[in-house]
């Protein structure tokens, strides 16, 4: 998939959820590109004030690559908090095409928080609610002992049922009617510059499943302007419960849950999703 924003007829190019009235122009375009999509957040907005394409399906793959150009307005503040805005997502064949990315069997996030690049995962629909590991290290259930509780392959790999593999931060908390289970990998420091175009690339490669057990050998990569900032080959995306899990849907959904603190914009150009690429 290669979206160049040549016009607003997104449905003709496979997008199946489209918010009307998208703003597309060729002003201040990224190097080597043409049209750009503007996503403006007015004060208090959770999503882009104008339209944008949201979802597109692609053939299932265990390895998915994403690239795009992005620029933030000079006054960009994001959410003003240590979370949000969400930007780009991948979901899988374990969920239906309309799944909410915040509560799925697996959602991957590619974004930046306070100008620091970030890859994150969430797999809240996989949580074994009989044994929950909380953010403060305490637990609920687990037959009274988290260490001796025998998890099966029917569990969350992100946080709430314990963590295998490498990560930087994690979260497990009740979100309405379900447990939100997530983990993240961050770049070492803030590197985005407002008012300037940046080229982002990300690669996600599913881990193997052997003899019904997920191996901790999946991969993530994040490059900014050609520099590798996030890298790991010790990622568990899926367990034996979902041994056939594969990436299937791309979601472009800029979102500030608490509402934008200022009138600010981001511009996006040349989104590419490719399959079958390895580290």
Secondary structure, 3 states (H helix, E strand, C coil): CEECCCCCCHHHHCEEEEECCEEEECCCCCCCCCCEEEEEECCCCCCCCCEEEEEEEEEEECEEEEEEEEEECCCCCCCCCCCCCEEEEEEECCCCCCCCCCCCCCEEEEEEECCEEEEEEECHHHCCCCEEECCCCCEEEHHHCCCCCCCCCCCCCCCCCCCCCCCCEEEEEEECCEEEEEEEEECCCCCCCCCCCEEEEEEEECCCEECCEECCCEEEEEEECCEEEEEEEEECCCCHHHCCCCEEEEEEEEECCCCCCCCEEEEEEEEEEEECCCC
